[in-house]
Amino acid sequence: MPGVQRLQFFLSEPPWEAELVNDRRLELLREESATAPHDGGVMVIDDSGDRKDGTATAHVVRRWLGRYGKTDNGIVTVTTVWTDGRVYYPLHATPYTPALTAGLIAWQQSRTSDQQRHNAEAARRVAVSRQLAAQSATLIGTKPDLASLPEPHPFHPAATTGNPGPSQTRTSP
């Protein structure tokens, strides 16, 4: 395995708990007088966003990216750091994913598309059915030997809450 892949595997699949390692790192920083927090320091919270092509990477969604001044595909990381102007070190970094918002938008878009396709197909079926019923009625009126056939009725789609499946498709009587 090439070195870059080994490093990627080492960083992405560590045999340790990252939170425990971070807790220990912070404990060591607090114990050292040169890096220990004090009244002259502050905790800074930063929510920086970076643009990212595609959506295959975890936490990438379409969102406002302030540093670019526009909405685009990106990753936002919320980071807390401690600094006193002399010393600066990260405390925690967490990717922010508005999962509910992203999921809701995707669901609404797919639902609208599905509903539009369903409505278009139902309208097409009704139009074809009406045309066939009218042609059949005309044909029956001109051919006395066809008068014994049942009267043709146009197709009326069943009211459904979703896309029609085989059990929801209604045929004309």
JONOR-V408895 format. One record per backbone hydrogen bond with DSSP energy under -0.5 kcal/mol. CO is the residue of the C=O (numbers start at 1). NH is the residue of the N-H. E is the energy in kcal/mol with one decimal. If there is no record, write none. Layout:
# JONOR-V408895
CO NH E
CO NH E
This chain:
# JONOR-V408895
2 6 -2.2
3 7 -2.5
4 8 -2.6
5 9 -2.8
6 10 -2.8
7 11 -2.5
8 12 -2.5
9 13 -2.5
16 18 -0.7
17 21 -2.0
18 22 -2.6
19 23 -2.4
20 24 -2.2
21 25 -2.4
22 26 -2.6
23 27 -2.1
24 28 -2.3
25 29 -2.1
26 30 -2.3
27 31 -1.6
28 32 -1.3
32 35 -1.3
32 36 -1.5
38 41 -1.9
42 44 -0.5
42 83 -2.4
44 46 -0.5
44 81 -2.4
46 79 -3.4
48 77 -2.6
50 75 -2.5
57 60 -1.6
59 61 -0.6
61 74 -2.1
63 72 -2.6
64 66 -0.6
65 68 -1.4
65 69 -1.2
65 70 -1.3
70 65 -2.8
72 63 -2.5
73 52 -2.3
74 61 -1.7
75 50 -2.7
76 96 -3.5
77 48 -1.2
77 79 -0.7
78 94 -2.6
79 46 -3.0
80 91 -3.8
80 92 -1.3
81 44 -2.9
82 89 -2.3
83 42 -3.1
87 84 -1.6
87 85 -0.6
89 82 -2.6
92 80 -2.8
94 78 -3.0
95 97 -0.6
96 76 -0.6
97 99 -2.7
98 102 -3.1
99 103 -3.0
100 104 -2.6
101 105 -2.4
102 106 -2.3
103 107 -2.5
104 108 -2.8
105 109 -2.5
106 110 -2.5
107 111 -2.9
108 112 -2.6
109 113 -2.2
110 114 -2.8
111 115 -2.8
112 116 -2.7
113 117 -2.4
114 118 -2.6
115 119 -2.9
116 120 -2.4
117 121 -2.4
118 122 -2.6
119 123 -2.4
120 124 -2.2
121 125 -2.5
122 126 -2.4
123 127 -2.3
124 128 -2.5
125 129 -2.8
126 130 -2.7
127 131 -2.1
128 132 -2.6
129 133 -2.7
130 134 -2.5
131 135 -2.3
132 136 -2.7
133 137 -2.5
134 138 -2.1
135 139 -2.5
136 140 -2.9
137 141 -2.1
138 142 -1.2
139 143 -1.2
142 144 -0.6
143 146 -1.9
144 147 -1.4
146 149 -1.9
165 168 -1.5
165 169 -1.0
